[in-house]
Structure formats: structure tokens, C-alpha cells
Amino acid sequence: MKDIIQEIINHPSNKHHTQKGHTPIFTAHRESRIVFIGQAPGVESQKTLTSWSDASGQVLLRWVGLTQDEFYSSKKIALVPMDFYFPGKGKSGHLPPRKDFASLWHPKIFSRCPNIKLKILIGWYAQKYYLADLCKDSLTNTVKAYKEYVKMGYFPVPHPSPRNNIWLKKNPWFERDVVPALQKMIKKYLK
């Protein structure tokens, strides 16, 4: 992966980040069986150089039923967002990941991870990219239909941001029904 990391750092589209001393934030291993694909690192992740090192990460760990040590130390887990750099802030939260980023780098990274069995698609950006026309009309309906996607190796979930607490309150079925199914799949692939 070191050669891919260097290629990402040297790519002209990342010059702005490289000049600021930012490094691409993702982890992947040949042994990876599960990949978590979120939007992009947040400010805290950019500072700590660790994916999901903020309040969203704590919620995600609860949803997936893993400790920090299990989540970050297992080579069976890859953390590969749609963009490897914090995209900046917009009017209503973080800016979206750059549109061409995942299509350029994900195939290169995943070609080195032949054992991936499950891609957990965190949020609408990852779901739209990977599921494309198979997405339902909304994130809510896509997540509700998770069983359809599991057969294809995908598991859609909402973004665990505290900004989504209202969504979670309106959709109690997610934590009641979907989270246990997600935890069961994760245990299966981490054995």
C-alpha cells in the first residue's frame, strides 16, 4: 500500500492537502474482509490521522459491536472513505467528498484486498456510488432494504453523525432490527 499512498500524496488533485502536511487517511490490508466506506475524514480524523476518531466513530463502534482495539487493530478491517482528506465545512456540515476521488483510488486499493466479503456503506454518498441505480429513492428506504444488498456484499447504514440523531429517533427500527443484523455479519466475517 505504501506505493499507492505515495501516489495519492503526489497526485495533483491532492496538492492543496499535501502542502498543508495532510496525509491520506485510510487503512487497508491484504487480509481485510470487511471494509467501512464512509464520506470523508472529519477535522478530528485529519488531526489524529485516524479514521472515525470523533463522536461519529463512537456511535459507529456501538452499532458494529466492536471495541476500539478490535476496530483499529484487526487487519481484517479496512477503513476506506470516499475521500481520504477532510473536504472542508459547508453551510450544513462537511462538504461532500470529491466526485472523482473514489473512482480513481478505490479500485487500486481494493485490487490489493482480495479477501473483502462485505462493504459497509456509511451514508448516502457511499450508497449512491456503490449501489448506483440499485439505491432506493432515499437513504431511509435503502437502509430498510439492506437484505437486498447483503446478497451482493453490501450493507447500507446511515452516517453515525450526531447530526443524524433526529433520523434515528424517527426510525427506531434501524437500531432495533438492522444493527443486530449488522453485528451478526461482522462477527461472521471476523472469525
C-alpha positions in Angstrom: 0.0 0.0 0.0 3.0 2.3 0.5 3.3 2.9 -3.2 -0.4 3.8 -3.5 -0.2 6.1 -0.5 2.7 7.9 -2.2 0.8 8.1 -5.5 -2.1 9.7 -3.7 0.2 12.2 -1.9 1.8 13.1 -5.2 -1.4 13.4 -7.3 -2.0 17.0 -8.5 -5.6 16.9 -7.1 -4.2 16.5 -3.6 -1.6 19.2 -3.9 -3.5 21.5 -1.6 -3.7 18.9 1.2 0.0 17.8 0.7 1.2 21.4 1.0 -0.7 21.6 4.4 1.1 18.5 5.6 -2.0 16.3 5.4 -1.7 12.7 4.7 -4.4 10.4 3.1 -6.5 8.8 5.8 -7.4 5.2 5.1 -6.3 1.7 6.2 -6.5 -1.5 4.1 -4.7 -4.8 4.3 -4.4 -7.9 2.1 -6.2 -9.8 4.9 -9.1 -7.3 5.0 -12.5 -9.0 4.9 -14.8 -6.1 5.8 -14.4 -2.5 4.5 -16.1 0.5 6.1 -16.8 3.1 3.4 -17.8 6.5 4.8 -17.9 10.0 3.4 -14.5 11.5 4.2 -12.4 12.1 7.3 -13.6 14.8 9.7 -11.5 17.5 11.3 -10.6 15.3 14.2 -9.6 12.5 12.0 -7.4 14.8 9.9 -5.7 15.9 13.2 -5.2 12.5 14.7 -4.6 10.7 11.4 -7.2 8.1 12.5 -10.5 7.3 10.8 -13.6 7.7 12.9 -11.8 9.3 15.8 -14.7 11.6 16.7 -18.2 11.3 18.1 -19.4 9.7 14.9 -16.8 7.0 15.4 -18.1 6.2 18.9 -21.6 5.7 17.5 -20.3 3.5 14.7 -18.4 1.3 17.2 -21.6 0.9 19.2 -23.5 -0.1 16.0 -20.9 -2.6 14.9 -20.4 -4.1 18.4 -16.6 -3.7 18.4 -14.1 -2.2 20.8 -11.7 0.5 19.6 -8.9 -2.1 19.7 -10.8 -4.6 17.6 -11.8 -1.9 15.1 -8.4 -0.3 14.6 -6.1 -3.3 15.2 -7.7 -6.0 13.1 -6.1 -6.4 9.7 -9.5 -8.0 8.7 -11.0 -4.5 8.8 -10.3 -1.8 6.2 -11.4 1.8 6.6 -11.6 3.4 3.1 -13.7 6.6 2.8 -15.0 8.2 -0.4 -12.2 10.8 0.0 -9.1 10.5 2.1 -8.9 14.1 3.1 -11.2 16.4 5.1 -13.2 18.3 2.4 -13.9 21.4 4.5 -17.1 22.8 6.0 -20.2 23.9 4.2 -23.4 25.6 5.3 -24.9 22.4 6.8 -22.0 20.3 7.8 -18.9 19.0 6.0 -18.6 19.4 2.2 -19.1 16.3 0.2 -16.2 14.1 -0.9 -14.7 14.9 -4.3 -16.7 13.2 -7.0 -13.8 11.6 -8.9 -11.8 10.5 -5.8 -13.3 7.1 -5.1 -13.3 6.1 -8.8 -9.6 6.8 -9.0 -8.3 5.3 -5.8 -10.8 2.6 -4.6 -10.1 0.1 -7.5 -6.3 0.4 -6.9 -6.7 -0.2 -3.1 -9.3 -3.0 -3.4 -7.2 -4.8 -6.0 -4.8 -5.4 -3.1 -7.5 -6.6 -0.8 -8.7 -9.9 -2.4 -10.5 -11.2 0.7 -13.1 -8.5 1.1 -16.5 -10.1 1.7 -18.5 -7.1 3.0 -18.6 -3.4 2.2 -20.4 -1.4 4.8 -21.7 1.7 3.0 -21.9 4.5 5.5 -24.2 7.3 4.4 -25.8 8.4 1.1 -22.6 9.3 -0.8 -21.1 5.8 -0.4 -24.5 4.2 -1.1 -25.1 6.2 -4.3 -21.6 5.5 -5.6 -21.6 1.7 -4.9 -25.3 0.9 -5.4 -25.9 3.5 -8.1 -29.3 2.7 -9.7 -30.0 -0.1 -7.2 -30.4 2.6 -4.4 -34.0 3.2 -3.4 -35.4 6.8 -3.5 -33.9 7.7 -0.2 -31.3 6.7 2.3 -34.1 5.6 4.7 -35.6 3.2 2.1 -32.1 2.0 1.0 -31.2 1.1 4.6 -34.6 -0.5 5.2 -33.9 -2.8 2.2 -30.4 -3.8 3.5 -31.2 -7.5 3.0 -31.3 -7.0 -0.8 -27.8 -5.6 -0.8 -26.2 -8.0 1.6 -26.6 -10.7 -1.1 -24.3 -8.5 -3.2 -21.7 -7.9 -0.4 -23.0 -4.5 0.7 -24.6 -3.3 3.9 -26.0 0.2 3.8 -26.3 2.2 7.1 -26.8 5.9 7.8 -23.9 8.1 8.8 -23.5 7.9 12.6 -23.0 11.7 12.9 -24.8 13.3 15.9 -26.5 15.4 13.3 -28.5 12.3 12.4 -30.0 11.8 15.9 -33.3 13.1 14.6 -33.2 10.4 11.8 -32.5 7.7 14.4 -35.4 8.9 16.6 -37.8 8.8 13.6 -36.5 5.4 12.5 -36.2 3.2 15.7 -36.4 0.1 13.5 -32.7 0.8 12.5 -31.2 0.2 15.9 -33.8 -2.4 16.8 -33.6 -4.5 13.7 -30.7 -3.5 11.4 -27.9 -3.0 14.0 -28.2 -6.6 15.4 -28.1 -8.0 11.8 -25.0 -5.9 11.1 -23.3 -7.1 14.2 -24.0 -10.7 13.3 -22.5 -10.2 9.9 -19.4 -8.5 11.2 -18.8 -11.4 13.7 -19.2 -13.9 10.9 -16.5 -12.2 8.8 -14.1 -11.5 11.6 -13.9 -15.2 12.7 
